[in-house]
Amino acid sequence: MAHARAARPARKRADRYHHGDLRRALLQAAVRTIGAHGIDALTLRAVGSSLGVSRTALYRHFADKAALLAAVAAEGFRLLRVQLEEAWERGGRGGAGFDAMGLAYVRFALAHPSHYRVMFGADVGAAENPDLEEEGARAFQVLVDSLVSQQQDGLVRRDDPQQMALFIWAAVHGIAMLALDRRLEHQHTDGEALARYAVGRLRTAIALATA
């Protein structure tokens, strides 16, 4: 009998995680739920239940659904920033790096649709979520900095880089949303193909006039 009791492993409580694991697990569960059922279907209680965690453990990390969505959006902007920075550097900066960033943006949206829809479609105020506000600003600043760098190299016009960045973002964001909503399928193209065309035209539009 003693041997049988010793052989039976102690059952681990579902809500007992190593430090930091529960928050990550909650974010991942939220992303899965959004991908399968949409943002409106997400509830904090359902996410917690899917992981078998207690309500007390759940609320230690997120006070409500808005807080969870803000965390998903902040993570999305962080991932986007990293991919844009990597594309800029791998592309060798300059015009080629700019093109690579445009493609990386659309590829990110297609690879992380749940994050992307929360980043731009959820009713989450950045002002009430400092992490989200900071990550969103840092992601946008990567584009601004790339334009300033190209201005210094004499590659693009001396317009306000913030305004140029908004113009470029509006274009690639539109392509990303059309691709996510599958609006391009009947046009015999896809998000990446349209993005390749768009970034070339955008680069022409912002190029320093030579005449």
Summary of the structure (lengths in Angstrom):
residues: 211
radius of gyration: 21.7
end to end distance: 92.8
largest distance: 92.8
contacts: 620
relative contact order: 0.10
helix: 74%
strand: 1%
